[in-house]
């Protein structure tokens, strides 16, 4: 189910389908979907961006104050910060597993 949802986000041309899949991935709290979420936070459609921002906050457990309607430079800065946080969390998790 989760791989199918990721595929919908990555490949669908429908913003509504992408947004629904993002919402489901967020509900699953799927940390492995973070690369998909980060890409979706930069989507052309504000519905997709907004859902990705909410799902990211759910998955990471922190609200980075990402808002789909914010100006592009502000969104890019927040996405960059979230990406760095995600990488730190991912690396920490890998060290704990290894």
C-alpha positions as CSV (number, residue, x, y, z in Angstrom):
1,X,0.0,0.0,0.0
2,X,2.7,2.5,1.0
3,X,4.8,2.0,-2.2
4,X,1.6,2.6,-4.3
5,X,0.8,5.8,-2.4
6,X,4.4,7.0,-3.0
7,X,4.0,6.2,-6.7
8,X,0.8,8.2,-6.9
9,X,2.5,11.2,-5.4
10,X,5.5,10.9,-7.7
11,X,3.6,10.1,-10.9
12,X,0.0,11.4,-10.8
13,X,-1.0,14.5,-12.8
14,X,-4.0,15.0,-10.5
15,X,-3.3,17.4,-7.6
16,X,-6.3,15.9,-5.7
17,X,-4.9,12.3,-6.1
18,X,-1.4,13.5,-5.0
19,X,-2.9,15.3,-2.0
20,X,-4.9,12.3,-0.9
21,X,-1.9,10.0,-1.2
22,X,0.2,12.4,0.8
23,X,-2.4,12.6,3.5
24,X,-2.5,8.8,3.7
25,X,1.3,8.6,4.0
26,X,1.2,11.2,6.7
27,X,-1.4,9.1,8.6
28,X,0.8,6.1,8.3
29,X,3.6,8.2,9.8
30,X,5.9,6.7,7.1
31,X,9.4,8.2,7.7
32,X,10.7,6.5,4.6
33,X,8.3,8.7,2.5
34,X,10.1,11.8,3.6
35,X,11.9,12.2,0.2
36,X,8.5,12.1,-1.5
37,X,7.2,14.7,1.0
38,X,10.1,17.0,0.5
39,X,9.6,16.9,-3.3
40,X,5.8,17.5,-2.8
41,X,6.5,20.5,-0.6
42,X,7.9,22.1,-3.8
43,X,4.9,21.1,-6.0
44,X,3.3,23.6,-8.3
45,X,-0.1,23.1,-6.7
46,X,-0.8,24.7,-3.3
47,X,-3.1,21.9,-2.2
48,X,-0.3,19.3,-2.7
49,X,2.3,21.6,-1.0
50,X,0.0,22.2,1.9
51,X,-0.8,18.5,2.5
52,X,2.9,17.7,2.2
53,X,3.7,20.3,4.8
54,X,1.2,18.9,7.2
55,X,2.3,15.3,6.6
56,X,6.0,16.3,7.1
57,X,5.2,17.9,10.4
58,X,3.4,14.7,11.4
59,X,6.1,12.4,10.3
60,X,9.0,14.4,11.8
61,X,7.1,15.4,14.8
62,X,7.8,19.1,14.5
63,X,6.0,22.0,12.8
64,X,8.5,24.0,10.7
65,X,5.8,26.6,9.9
66,X,5.7,25.6,6.2
67,X,2.8,27.3,4.5
68,X,1.8,26.4,1.0
69,X,0.9,30.0,0.2
70,X,4.1,31.6,1.5
71,X,6.4,33.3,-1.1
72,X,8.7,30.9,-2.9
73,X,12.0,32.1,-1.2
74,X,10.4,31.4,2.2
75,X,9.1,28.0,1.2
76,X,12.5,27.1,-0.3
77,X,14.3,28.1,2.9
78,X,12.0,26.0,5.1
79,X,12.2,23.0,2.7
80,X,16.0,23.2,3.0
81,X,15.9,23.3,6.8
82,X,13.4,20.4,6.9
83,X,15.7,18.4,4.5
84,X,18.7,19.0,6.8
85,X,16.6,17.9,9.8
86,X,15.4,14.8,8.0
87,X,19.0,13.9,7.0
88,X,20.2,14.2,10.6
89,X,17.3,12.0,11.8
90,X,17.9,9.5,9.1
91,X,21.6,9.3,9.8
92,X,20.9,8.9,13.6
93,X,18.4,6.1,12.9
94,X,21.0,4.3,10.7
95,X,23.6,4.5,13.4
96,X,21.2,3.1,15.9
97,X,20.3,0.2,13.6
98,X,24.0,-0.5,12.8
